[in-house]
Amino acid sequence: MVAAAACVIACAKSAPDPGKAVAIDNVCNGEDGSRVRLVGHLRYPRGLMSFCQTIGSKTSCDMSLYTTPEKPADFNIMSPRKGPEPLHARLSVPVGEAPGEMNDLPKKFKESDVVLHLPDKKTASDGTRITVDGKLSVIPGTNPKSCFVYVEWASAG
């Protein structure tokens, strides 16, 4: 019993040192592998290639961080978007219950199923303004530059 309590205290995820604060529109100009901090509105991307994936025993889900609170249009192959995609950063969010992790999404889900864990047992849902710290992964050879941030920590925005 004492060992279990000690593990809960010792094994609890704590906030990492903050990453370098960058604007969403400039995040892909950062150095691959660097730690970054972004502030924006959490959204599940409504595109054709949005999903959760499991590699080994780790599952992560694609999410986006938008500069504005407006909900982006749903993807519709029969009616392509007429303007540019709203400014956002791509996120890879691990599935779990610690801050910066999210609940696993069922195969068919709704916005209310998007739950990101924050410190002090708080949560964020689709559209919530949050701060994210994570590791930048720049995809080589893409023009314009493409990247994503592997989320290590999230807190209220």
Secondary structure, 3 states (H helix, E strand, C coil): CHHHHHHHHHHCCCCCCCCEECCHHHHHHCCCCCEEEEEEEEECCCCCCCCEEEECCEEEEEEEEECCCCCCCCCCCCCCCCCCCCCEEEEEEEECCCCCCECCCCCCCCHHHCEEECHHHCEEECCCEEEEEEEEEEECCCCCCEEEEEEEEEEEC
